[in-house]
Amino acid sequence: MLAPAVPPAIAAPVVPNDPAVASSDDGKYFDAAGNPTYKIGKNGEVDWYTFSGYRRFNGSCEVCHGFDGSGSSFAPDLTDSLKSMSYDDFVKTVVDGKQAVNTAQALVMPAFGTNKNVMCYLDDIYVYLRARANGALGSGRPAANAPKPKTAADNENACMGP
């Protein structure tokens, strides 16, 4: 099983308009609790990882969770779920899947822990959905994005393999 690169466990829910407070040297942004987050410039330009998350979400998750994570008859609205879901819970749900079947509901999400198209971009997907959940990013393709950092290309090549 492919293990995601996950920072130390920090259970902090998304808070509205939570700004990026720190940046690593590879263009990733983190909130005060150390969770990955987005950076949106005054001109609407998103950081590379938020843009990558948009692309990866729409390639792997949209089929169930709907356009831009807004939900469907198959799966919940993630722009609502991430308002109270911690980063750790998000990772656990994506990696292990989820099953809550009873007389009132039938929630089943497959595990994506071995899917490189999801796991290699898990933080990217999270920061994109976080920006959507906070209302910082509207629906549709972001108007502009920062260039892809060399570190992102190196990490992608290492994770996806030859």
N, C-alpha and C positions, 0 to 999 in steps of 0.2 A: 504494500500500500504506500502510495506517495504521501509523505507527511508535509503539510504546508509549513512555510516559514512564518511562524506565529510568535509575536513578541510575548513577554511574560503576561500571565493572566491578569487582566484588569477588567472588571465588570462595571462599565460606566455606560449608562444609556445615552443616546443621542439627545442633545439639547438644541432647541431651535437656534438657528443662526450661530452655531458654535464655530468660531473662527479658528483657522489653523494658527497655532501658537509657536510651532517650531518646525524647522525644515532640516532634513538630513542633507548631506552633500550630494545625494543622488536624486534630489527633486521630490522626495516624499515628504508629506506634511503630517504632523501629529498634534493632537489636542493636549491640553494640560495633563490629562490622565495617561498619556502615552498611546492612545488609540489612533490608528490611521484616520486621516481626515482629508478633506479637499481644500483647494485654494482656488478661488475665483477672483480674477483681477477686475479692476474697475471697468475695463472694456469688455467684460464678459468672457475673457480667455480663461479656460480651465487648465489646471495642471495636467501633465501627461497621464498620470495614473487615473484621474477622473475620466478623461477621454477614453482611455483604454478600457476602463470599467463599463462605460457606455457601450462600446463595441462588443465586449465579451458578454455582457448581460444580454444584449439583443441577439447574440449568437447562440447562447446556451440556456437562458432562463426565461426569455420573453414568451416562448411557446406556452408555458404554463402560467407565469405570473403577469402576463399582459404587457402591452406597450408601456415602456418606461417604468415598469414595476407597479403599475396602477391596479393590478389584480384582474382576475377573470373568474369564470365559473369553475375553473379547475384549481386555482390557487389564490392565496390572499394578496391583498394590496401591500406590497413591501414598503411603499412610501408611508404607510400608516404603521406597519409593524416595527420599522426601525426607529420610530419615535420613542419606543420603550424597550427595545431589545438591545442588550449589551453586545459589544464586539465578540466577546467569548461565546455567547449564545448563538450569534450569527454563524461563527466558524463551526461550532459543534453541529448545528442544524445542517449546514451544507455538507460537512464531512460525513456525518453519520446518518443523515436523513431524519425523517420524523414520521411517526405513526401515532395518530390519536383517533382510534376508531371506537365508537360507541353508538348508542341509540340516537344521540343527538347530532353526531357529526362523523365524517369519514375523511380525516386529513392524512394524506400519505404523500410524503416527499421522498424520492429515492436518494440514496447516499451518493455523493459525488467525490468521495475521498480518493478514488483512483482515476478520476477523469482529469487528465492534464489540462484540457481546455478550460476547466474551471479552476482547479487547484493552483495552477501556475499564475493565475490572475485573481485569486481570491480577495486580496486586499484591494485591488483595483475595482472589483465589483462592489465591494463594501463601500468604498469612498464615493463611488458614483451614486449608489442608493442612499447613502447618508446625505449627500448634497440634495437629492430629490426629496428625501424625507424632511429636511430642514427648510425646504422651500427656497433654497439658494440657487437651484438649477431647475429651469422649466423643462417641459417635455420636448422631445425631439433631439436631434443631433446638436451638441454644443456648437456655437457659432465659430469659435476659435479655440485652439489648444496650443499649449507649450510644446516645443519639440521633444522628441523621445530622447531621454538621457542615455548615454552610453551604458550606464549601469543597468538600466531597464533592458536594453538589448542583450547585454551579457547574461543577466539573470534569466531572461526568456530563453535564450539558447541553451543555457545549462539545465533549465527545468524541462523544456520540451524535448531535449536530446536531438541526436542526429536524424 
